[in-house]
Amino acid sequence: MTAIHETAYPRIRSNLTDKDLRELYTPTADDLAFIRDATKSAVTTLGLAILLKTFQRLGYFPAFDALPPRLIDHIARVMGTPHIESSLQQYEVSGYRWRHLPLIRTHLRITAFSDGGRRVLVGAVLEAARSKDILADIINVGIEALVQARYELPAFSRFCRIFHLKPIWGMLSHYDPR
């Protein structure tokens, strides 16, 4: 299987610069209005802000523990909320994370992968497999198709399962993505 670093699958660099933090992960006025309307406490404000800004950059919702601490500290500082490790755990345990995901998708006009994304992905990779033979290139076509169709990206491990469980090469002649 192709490794994530061989594809265009978006990732957050561990060595973020001050410029990256300012330009990519600082909430805009629109972001702040959305967050203010959707939250009531410092804990939910921080959690929602992190999910929103990372989703805007990545196209998927990463686990908080997979994020660089510097990124979380930056968003907490900008939002004026204390970054206490337990606050993000409290946010997840309380269920707010799962309640905020559909709000973010709606705000950004993104469709969940589970609502038809697999069909878009499989259709795109089957078409790409007709002319490409490098798996990373085929995965990149699938990523681009999802982005263009405004679908949330699945976890990279799901890409791996899709490619591993469904041998696309033998399906080319009879697959209808409708």
Phi and psi in degrees as a GROMACS rama.xvg file:
@    title "Ramachandran Plot"
@    xaxis  label "Phi"
@    yaxis  label "Psi"
@TYPE xy
-69.1001  141.04  THR-2
-81.571  151.884  ALA-3
-56.7739  -37.0823  ILE-4
-71.4405  -10.4015  HIS-5
-89.1251  -2.63671  GLU-6
-117.834  177.421  THR-7
-89.7428  10.1412  ALA-8
-59.638  124.373  TYR-9
-67.9929  138.577  PRO-10
-139.003  159.206  ARG-11
-96.6501  126.309  ILE-12
-66.3812  145.892  ARG-13
-78.5211  -22.0261  SER-14
-106.549  64.7573  ASN-15
-67.1149  137.651  LEU-16
-89.0677  166.926  THR-17
-59.8084  -37.9953  ASP-18
-63.2227  -44.8438  LYS-19
-56.5583  -48.1182  ASP-20
-61.5607  -45.0374  LEU-21
-64.0569  -50.2959  ARG-22
-80.3548  -33.1144  GLU-23
-103.448  -28.3733  LEU-24
-123.688  12.8796  TYR-25
-95.8358  123.552  THR-26
-60.1762  137.931  PRO-27
-81.9149  174.842  THR-28
-60.0608  -40.2259  ALA-29
-63.5674  -42.8318  ASP-30
-60.1914  -45.6915  ASP-31
-63.621  -38.9243  LEU-32
-64.1443  -44.5844  ALA-33
-60.3858  -47.5334  PHE-34
-62.8228  -44.1926  ILE-35
-61.2278  -40.1688  ARG-36
-71.4667  -26.4686  ASP-37
-98.2251  -10.5432  ALA-38
-130.318  162.044  THR-39
-126.257  -25.0155  LYS-40
-119.847  165.855  SER-41
-62.8487  -37.1311  ALA-42
-65.3922  -47.6819  VAL-43
-71.4602  -31.742  THR-44
-61.7362  -48.2956  THR-45
-64.0826  -47.3103  LEU-46
-60.6419  -47.1094  GLY-47
-64.9769  -41.0709  LEU-48
-61.9214  -42.4469  ALA-49
-64.9915  -46.1994  ILE-50
-62.2085  -44.2329  LEU-51
-62.7057  -50.3944  LEU-52
-68.8086  -37.4154  LYS-53
-73.0034  -36.2668  THR-54
-64.4455  -41.2326  PHE-55
-58.296  -33.6408  GLN-56
-85.2709  -37.8347  ARG-57
-100.342  -33.3394  LEU-58
86.6332  8.67911  GLY-59
-151.601  167.745  TYR-60
-100.527  106.423  PHE-61
-79.06  158.428  PRO-62
-69.5473  142.576  ALA-63
-59.6127  -37.4585  PHE-64
-72.1345  -8.86746  ASP-65
-91.5504  -3.6758  ALA-66
-92.1094  145.714  LEU-67
-63.4686  133.895  PRO-68
-54.4383  -33.4029  PRO-69
-62.7661  -35.6268  ARG-70
-66.2953  -47.865  LEU-71
-62.7006  -43.3722  ILE-72
-60.3205  -40.9914  ASP-73
-61.5153  -50.349  HIS-74
-64.3333  -40.0152  ILE-75
-61.4778  -43.1454  ALA-76
-64.6127  -45.752  ARG-77
-62.9255  -39.0836  VAL-78
-80.3498  -9.70173  MET-79
70.6444  28.6325  GLY-80
-114.826  145.717  THR-81
-71.3316  137.568  PRO-82
-97.8178  99.1925  HIS-83
-116.063  126.564  ILE-84
-46.964  -41.2407  GLU-85
-67.5926  -22.8617  SER-86
-67.6838  -38.6408  SER-87
-71.2412  -34.7259  LEU-88
-64.6245  -41.3898  GLN-89
-62.6049  -40.6153  GLN-90
-59.2301  -45.3484  TYR-91
-70.665  -43.5963  GLU-92
-64.0217  -35.9026  VAL-93
-69.2567  -16.603  SER-94
92.2896  -2.0871  GLY-95
-62.2975  -37.1631  TYR-96
-52.9084  -48.5608  ARG-97
-70.4365  -28.6694  TRP-98
-75.6378  -28.8823  ARG-99
-81.302  -23.8682  HIS-100
-56.9842  -50.4275  LEU-101
-64.5247  -31.8721  PRO-102
-63.5057  -42.1745  LEU-103
-65.8181  -44.6623  ILE-104
-58.6304  -45.4644  ARG-105
-62.8858  -46.437  THR-106
-57.8821  -40.2624  HIS-107
-93.4958  -1.49946  LEU-108
59.2903  49.6194  ARG-109
-115.351  143.056  ILE-110
-99.7463  138.295  THR-111
-61.5138  143.816  ALA-112
-56.2171  -36.5894  PHE-113
-66.6567  -12.8714  SER-114
-100.108  47.3426  ASP-115
110.364  -2.65479  GLY-116
-64.0849  -35.3748  GLY-117
-61.3105  -39.8628  ARG-118
-62.9993  -43.782  ARG-119
-62.5337  -46.4204  VAL-120
-62.1851  -51.551  LEU-121
-63.6672  -41.9801  VAL-122
-59.5472  -43.2995  GLY-123
-67.4673  -42.7043  ALA-124
-72.7891  -31.5092  VAL-125
-65.6443  -42.1937  LEU-126
-64.8006  -42.7961  GLU-127
-64.5637  -34.4174  ALA-128
-66.0356  -16.6475  ALA-129
-69.171  -28.3543  ARG-130
-122.705  -9.69699  SER-131
-120.576  148.15  LYS-132
-125.788  0.992667  ASP-133
-96.2151  120.579  ILE-134
-57.3842  -39.8493  LEU-135
-59.9156  -39.51  ALA-136
-65.0306  -39.2033  ASP-137
-67.4065  -42.9729  ILE-138
-60.7519  -42.1453  ILE-139
-61.4423  -37.8677  ASN-140
-62.5319  -42.1918  VAL-141
-63.0309  -42.8279  GLY-142
-60.2491  -48.1436  ILE-143
-61.6473  -39.6861  GLU-144
-62.8092  -41.9561  ALA-145
-65.0555  -43.2278  LEU-146
-62.4039  -46.924  VAL-147
-61.9495  -36.3273  GLN-148
-84.4929  1.64761  ALA-149
61.9527  46.4766  ARG-150
-104.004  148.101  TYR-151
-65.1056  140.885  GLU-152
-77.6079  139.353  LEU-153
-75.3798  166.442  PRO-154
-59.0025  147.909  ALA-155
-58.3949  -34.2265  PHE-156
-61.1802  -29.8144  SER-157
-71.5473  -38.6718  ARG-158
-54.6309  -46.6478  PHE-159
-60.7221  -44.2209  CYS-160
-64.4624  -41.4958  ARG-161
-60.2841  -44.4882  ILE-162
-73.6913  -32.2364  PHE-163
-78.724  -41.2734  HIS-164
-82.2076  -24.9827  LEU-165
-119.109  94.219  LYS-166
-63.877  105.967  PRO-167
-70.8343  -25.5553  ILE-168
-62.2985  -38.4462  TRP-169
-82.9802  -7.32332  GLY-170
-95.7465  -6.2259  MET-171
-56.9218  -39.8075  LEU-172
-77.1962  -21.1507  SER-173
-128.623  11.7226  HIS-174
-87.5071  131.523  TYR-175
-118.702  108.24  ASP-176
-69.6777  -3.06524  PRO-177
